[in-house]
Amino acid sequence: MKLLIAGATGLIGRAIVELSNQQGISVNYLTTRRDKIISNENFQGFYWNPEINEIDLGCFEGVTAIINLAGSSISKRWTADYKNEILYSRLNALKTLNDALGKIDTQKITSFVSASAIGVYPSSESRLYAEDEEEVDDSFLGEVVQKWEKEIDALNHFGFSVAKIRIGLVLSTDGGALPELTKPIKAYLGAIFGNGRQWQSWIHISDLARLFLFVVENQLSGTYNGVSPNPITHEKMVKEIAKVLKTPIFLPNIPSFMMKLILGEMSYLLYASQRASSKKIAKDGFVFEYPNIGTALQHFYNGGFVNNSHNDFKTEDFRP
């Protein structure tokens, strides 16, 4: 197996690269910065610029599977311009890959797996979402994911399998939401957003990296929720983190209007509720190493967790 990864320098991409290195899988990766191109025996960078549909076709040499993680972070204030960047960074990346694949011999490529998001599901405190749900959340994120997945599906005309991984809240001490949740709790300023009953479908970064490679190796197609088997409420998440850190939570809950004044429309992320099921990927044989929030947090904070991500990568280096 040889992978081509778009978005390899992001949080999830670095975890997949590290796992691939451990398993002896060679990786080609795409970067928009020529000065960040790295070349060694099992790790090769190639330039691309999805904004103008430019890509070095050499990136496909010897590749048997493609993982697409490209897309600007949603954790930045949603101005009108930045909302366009969130959307088009995803669409342009896929269009560029689609066009490029049409110019090469794809017979050796067996699998294309792309990131998606559980933000497509309507916010609900009572529903459990499987991948066959057709209703779409009436929000900016719902719109983004719907258009994102349509662009992923456009690759189905090739002969390889095409899969979408709807990712939930990714837990890692190397970035993402967990450090942001942890900081105020450590400073005795932890608080619960809203009523705390909003569901958070989370996944340990290690399990998510393994899940992507599992889908690639088994040439699975269709849609899968990239979440742990045991979603929890936001209140439970905050209290579990506080428990592991041995820090009390005593501040009052934070109403949504307050965070909207601070963060604008992006505050929706803090109060949306999506409880997603992982039964489909489990039925296909995937086994989670961290199915419960307690063991996941213990691993990060009391288990001597060490970031083994590729040393040549830094999150700030990546622009999709």
C-alpha positions, 0 to 999 in steps of 0.5 A: 500500500502507498497513500496519498494524503491531502491535509496530511499536516492537520491534526488528523493527517499527522496521526494517520501519517504516524500510524502509516509510518509505524505500519511501514506504509509509504506516504505521499502528501500534498502541500500548498507551500513549496518550502514545506516539501519534504522528501525521504524514502517513505515520505514525499511531498508534492505541491498543489494549489486547489484555488486554481486547480493546480496539482503535481501529477507526480503525487499519484505515482505508485499510489494505491489509496487516497485520503482527503482531509483538506479543508480550512478549520471551522474553529475560527470566527465565521465572517462572511469571507471565512465562511466562503473559505471553509466551504470552498477549501473543501470543494476546490480540493475535491474538484482538483483531485477529481480532475487530476485523477481523470488525467492519469491511469487509476487502475492501481488505486483501490480506495478513496476516503474523504473526511466529512462531518456529523454536523450534517445531522440536525441538532437534537437532544433526543435522536440517534443518527445512523448514516442513512439519515436524510434530513440535513441540519438547517445551519451553515455546517449542514449546508457545508457538509451537504455540498462537501459530500456531493463533491465526494460522491462525484468521484464514484465514476472511477473504478475504486471504492469511495467512502466518507467518514463523518467525523465528530469531536476529535480528542487529542492533546495535540490540538482540536477541542480538548485543549480548549476545554481543558484550559479553563478547567485547569484555571478553575474557570470551567463551566457548562455551555447551555443546559449541558444536555447537548450530545457530543459524539467524540472519538480518540485521535488514535481510533480515528487514525486507525478507522481511516486506515481500516476503511482504506485497507478493506476498500469500504465504500459509502458513509461511516460515522467517525465517532466512538460507540458511547457519545456523552452529553456536554455536561458529562464531558466537562465533568469527566475532564474535571474529574481526571484533572481533579478540579471542581466545576462551580461556575454557573452555566453559560447561556448561548446569547453570551457566547454569540456576543463573543464568537458570533455565529461560530458559537453554534458549535458549542450548543449543537447536539448530534448523537451519532452511532458507530454501529455500522463501522463496528459491524464491518469489523472495526474495534475501538481501543477507546470506546469510553470517555473515562479511559480516553481521558485517563490515557491523555492525562494520566497515562503518559500520552506522548505526541508521536506525530511526524516531527516535520509537521506543524499545524500552522504549516497547513493551508488546504 
